[in-house]
Each structure stands twice: as C-alpha cells, then as structure tokens.
Amino acid sequence: MTRAISALGVPVTGGVSYVGALARLLVETCVWLGRGLFVPKVRIGRTAIYAQVVRLGVRPVGVVMLVQACIGMILALQMAPPLNDFGQTDLVANIIAIAVVRELGPLVCAIVMTGFAGAAVAAEIGTMVVGEEIEALRAHALNPTRFLVVPRVLSTVICLLVLTTLGIFTALIGGYAMGISVLDVPSSVYVSNTLDSLDMADLATGLFKAGVFGMLIGAIACYNGMSVTGGAAGVGKATTNTVVHSIVMIIFTDMLFVALFYKLGWT
C-alpha cells in the first residue's frame, strides 16, 4: 500500500509542480507585457511579434479551413435524421451555429494550432537551449522571457483569434452548403435561423476561449522548450510533450469554462 501511494504521489507532485512553474511563467510574461505597454523604457520587439505571427499563423490557415468546413458538413448530416423525425430539419442551422461559435470553432482551431505553433516553438527554443543561446542571453543580462517568450505567446494569441474567426465562418459556410444542397433547407430559412440563434455574447465567448487557448499553447511550448535537457533527444521529447500537454490543458480548460458559463447562465 505504501509503495502504491508513493507511486501515485510522484506523478501528482510532478503535475502540480509543472502547473505551478507554467503559471509562474505566465505571470512573468504578463508582467513583461504590461511593462512593455506602459513603461516607455521597456520595449517589446514589434518586429519579433510580426515575424512570429507570419511564421505561426499563415501555415495553419488551409488546414483550419478544411477541418472546419468538414465539421460544419458533418454536423449537418449527423443532426438531420433526429431533427427530421420531428419535422424540424431546418433547425440544423441553429445547432451548427451554436456548436461552432461557442465550442467547436475555438477548440478545433486550438488543437490544430498546437500541432503547428506549439511544436514549432518548443523545438525552436529547445534548440536554443541545446546551443546554449539561452545562457548567452542571461550572460548579457537579457531576460529570456522578455525577448523569447513574450513575442511567441502574444503572437500565438493573435494568430488563434484570427484563425478562430476564420474557422467559425468556414464551418458556417460548410453547414450552409450541406443544408441547402443535401437537406433541402431553403437558403433564406437557413440564414435566418443562423442569425436568430446567435448574438454578440456567443462570439465573445468563443473568442475569449480562443485567446486563453492561445496563451496556454504559447506558454506550454515556451516552458517545455526552455526545460530541454539531453541534447537532440530532449528537443524531440519537449516537442511531443508540448502537443500532449497543450491538448490536455485546452480540453480541461474548456470544460471549466463551459461549467462556469453554464453556472452564470451564459450558455
């Protein structure tokens, strides 16, 4: 029994330590970002942010649009049979709109972004650690969080907000195309139901989730990259851990948000 408890305690304490270190990095990132915005002497490299936005945000566009369009079509075909039993096939537009804007839009885009941005950032910073570039920054009294973490976390948030907006629109178009072509829902009815079922609070909820997910992806990738040990093998391990940890953290955080919004009556 003692051995079982001890074996269970190791991953628990490791997980708590990981979350604590990640929270500390996020706080430090927010502090440097705040100082960059309000303290004239502290500058956040805009060029670095622009470069990271282009690097991390352009490649996922095609994948996000393809995946979200397929999700819109899948939802239309899956929800049509039970709704048809009640003669309410046209309500498929309402379901797709709510599901995509509030939930699937930010969630799916965040998972796709994890594979692109999270893995890339972790590998890049991990390679810097192996090449002792991080130590060189510290030796020159340059804070790695300020010069490496802040631009990447901020760019990940920006990219995910834009990609989520694009993904939501693409998913709605995919559902619309399937609804009017296969389910024979009149175009005017489909558009009217979609607009009637949504308001600005729904879009704000989805974009808020996307911003938080982007912050988590960037922070986890940077932390795992800066924690690399063991050379090239450590870089590969950090990249894999980044994808796994990001997906788990995104889904867990999404569950907390859904429960909170439900309790507040925002669903």
C-alpha positions in Angstrom: 0.0 0.0 0.0 2.8 2.4 0.9 4.5 1.7 -2.4 1.3 2.2 -4.3 0.7 5.6 -2.5 4.3 6.6 -3.2 4.0 5.7 -6.9 0.8 7.7 -7.1 2.3 10.6 -5.4 5.2 11.0 -7.9 3.0 12.0 -10.9 0.7 14.1 -8.7 3.5 16.2 -7.3 5.1 16.3 -10.7 1.9 17.6 -12.2 1.4 20.2 -9.5 5.0 21.4 -9.9 4.5 21.6 -13.7 1.3 23.6 -13.4 3.0 25.9 -10.8 6.0 26.5 -13.0 3.8 27.2 -16.0 1.7 29.6 -14.0 4.8 31.4 -12.9 6.0 31.7 -16.5 2.6 33.1 -17.5 2.7 35.7 -14.7 6.2 36.8 -15.7 5.1 37.0 -19.3 2.1 39.2 -18.4 4.4 41.4 -16.2 6.8 42.0 -19.1 4.0 42.6 -21.5 2.4 45.1 -19.1 5.8 46.9 -18.7 6.3 47.0 -22.4 2.9 48.6 -22.9 3.1 51.2 -20.0 6.8 51.7 -19.3 8.4 53.8 -22.1 11.9 52.4 -21.3 10.8 48.8 -21.7 10.2 47.9 -25.3 8.7 44.7 -26.7 10.1 43.8 -30.1 7.3 44.5 -32.6 9.4 43.1 -35.4 9.8 39.8 -33.5 6.0 39.7 -32.9 5.2 40.4 -36.6 7.7 37.7 -37.6 6.2 35.1 -35.3 2.6 36.0 -36.4 3.6 35.4 -40.0 5.5 32.3 -39.2 2.9 30.6 -36.9 -0.3 32.0 -38.4 0.0 31.5 -42.1 0.7 27.8 -42.4 -2.4 26.6 -40.4 -4.9 28.6 -42.5 -5.5 25.9 -45.1 -5.8 23.1 -42.6 -8.1 25.1 -40.3 -10.4 26.0 -43.2 -10.5 22.4 -44.4 -11.2 20.9 -41.0 -13.8 23.5 -40.0 -15.7 23.1 -43.3 -15.8 19.4 -42.8 -17.1 19.9 -39.3 -19.9 22.1 -40.5 -20.9 19.4 -43.1 -20.6 16.6 -40.6 -22.8 18.3 -38.0 -25.4 19.0 -40.7 -25.6 15.4 -41.8 -25.5 14.0 -38.2 -28.2 16.2 -36.8 -30.5 15.9 -39.8 -32.0 12.4 -39.1 -33.2 13.1 -35.5 -34.5 16.5 -36.4 -36.3 15.1 -39.4 -38.2 12.7 -37.1 -39.8 15.8 -35.6 -40.1 17.7 -38.9 -37.6 20.3 -37.8 -34.8 19.8 -40.2 -34.3 23.5 -40.7 -33.2 23.8 -37.1 -29.9 22.2 -38.1 -28.8 25.7 -38.8 -29.4 26.8 -35.2 -27.4 23.8 -33.8 -24.5 24.3 -36.1 -24.3 28.0 -35.3 -24.3 27.5 -31.6 -22.0 24.5 -31.6 -19.4 26.1 -33.9 -19.3 29.6 -32.5 -19.3 28.7 -28.8 -17.4 25.4 -28.8 -16.0 23.7 -31.8 -14.6 26.8 -33.5 -12.1 27.7 -30.8 -11.5 24.2 -29.7 -10.6 22.6 -33.0 -8.6 25.7 -34.1 -6.6 25.4 -30.8 -5.9 21.7 -31.4 -4.7 22.4 -35.0 -2.6 25.3 -33.8 -1.0 23.1 -31.2 0.4 20.9 -34.0 1.8 23.9 -35.9 2.7 26.6 -33.4 3.2 24.6 -30.2 5.6 22.0 -31.7 7.5 24.6 -33.7 8.0 27.0 -30.8 9.1 24.1 -28.4 11.6 22.8 -31.0 12.9 26.2 -31.7 13.5 27.2 -28.1 14.7 23.7 -27.2 17.4 24.0 -30.0 18.4 27.4 -28.5 18.8 25.7 -25.1 21.0 22.9 -26.6 23.1 25.5 -28.4 23.4 27.5 -25.2 21.8 30.6 -26.7 19.6 31.0 -23.7 22.6 31.0 -21.4 24.2 33.6 -23.7 21.2 35.9 -23.3 21.4 35.6 -19.5 25.1 36.2 -19.6 24.4 39.5 -21.4 21.8 40.4 -18.7 18.9 39.9 -21.2 15.8 38.2 -19.8 14.7 35.2 -22.0 11.1 35.7 -21.0 11.1 39.2 -22.3 12.9 38.5 -25.6 11.7 35.0 -26.4 8.5 34.1 -24.5 6.5 37.3 -24.8 6.6 37.6 -28.6 5.7 34.0 -29.1 2.9 33.9 -26.5 1.4 37.1 -27.8 1.7 36.0 -31.5 0.1 32.7 -30.7 -2.9 34.5 -29.1 -3.2 36.8 -32.0 -3.0 34.0 -34.6 -5.5 31.9 -32.8 -8.0 34.7 -32.5 -7.8 35.3 -36.2 -7.9 31.6 -37.1 -10.9 31.0 -34.9 -12.8 33.8 -36.6 -11.9 32.4 -40.0 -12.7 28.8 -38.9 -16.1 29.8 -37.5 -17.0 31.5 -40.7 -15.8 28.5 -42.8 -17.7 26.0 -40.6 -20.9 28.0 -41.0 -20.4 28.1 -44.8 -19.8 24.3 -44.8 -23.0 23.7 -42.9 -24.9 26.1 -45.1 -23.7 24.3 -48.3 -24.7 20.9 -46.9 -28.0 22.2 -45.6 -29.3 23.8 -48.8 -27.8 21.2 -51.2 -28.5 17.8 -49.4 -31.0 18.6 -46.7 -33.1 20.8 -48.9 -33.4 23.6 -46.4 -34.3 26.9 -48.1 -31.4 29.3 -48.2 -33.4 32.2 -46.7 -34.6 29.9 -43.8 -31.1 28.6 -43.1 -29.6 32.1 -43.0 -32.4 33.5 -40.9 -32.2 30.6 -38.3 -28.4 31.1 -38.1 -28.7 34.8 -37.4 -31.6 34.4 -35.0 -29.7 31.8 -32.9 -26.5 33.9 -32.4 -25.7 37.2 -30.6 -22.5 39.0 -29.8 -22.2 37.2 -26.5 -21.8 33.9 -28.3 -19.0 35.3 -30.5 -17.4 36.9 -27.5 -17.4 33.6 -25.6 -15.8 31.8 -28.5 -13.1 34.4 -29.0 -12.4 34.6 -25.3 -11.8 30.9 -25.2 -9.5 31.2 -28.3 -7.5 33.9 -26.6 -7.0 31.8 -23.4 -6.2 28.7 -25.5 -3.6 30.6 -27.5 -2.0 31.8 -24.3 -1.8 28.3 -22.9 -0.3 26.9 -26.2 2.4 29.6 -26.3 3.3 29.3 -22.6 3.4 25.5 -22.6 5.6 25.4 -25.8 8.0 28.0 -24.4 8.2 26.3 -21.0 8.8 22.9 -22.4 11.4 24.3 -24.8 13.3 26.1 -22.1 13.2 22.9 -19.9 15.0 20.8 -22.5 17.8 18.6 -21.3 19.7 15.8 -23.0 20.5 17.3 -26.4 18.6 16.4 -29.6 16.6 13.7 -27.8 15.4 16.3 -25.3 14.2 18.5 -28.1 12.1 15.7 -29.6 10.7 14.9 -26.1 9.8 18.5 -25.5 8.0 18.8 -28.8 6.0 15.7 -28.1 5.2 16.8 -24.5 4.1 20.2 -25.8 1.5 18.7 -28.1 0.2 16.3 -25.5 0.2 18.8 -22.6 -1.4 21.5 -24.7 -4.3 19.3 -25.9 -5.0 18.1 -22.4 -4.8 21.6 -20.9 -7.0 23.0 -23.6 -9.8 20.4 -23.2 -9.6 20.7 -19.4 -9.8 24.5 -19.5 -12.6 24.3 -22.0 -14.5 22.1 -19.6 -14.0 24.6 -16.8 -15.2 27.5 -19.0 -18.3 25.6 -20.1 -19.2 24.7 -16.4 -18.6 28.4 -15.4 -20.7 29.8 -18.3 -23.5 27.3 -17.5 -23.5 28.4 -13.9 -23.6 32.0 -14.8 -26.4 31.4 -17.3 -24.3 32.4 -20.3 -25.0 29.2 -22.3 
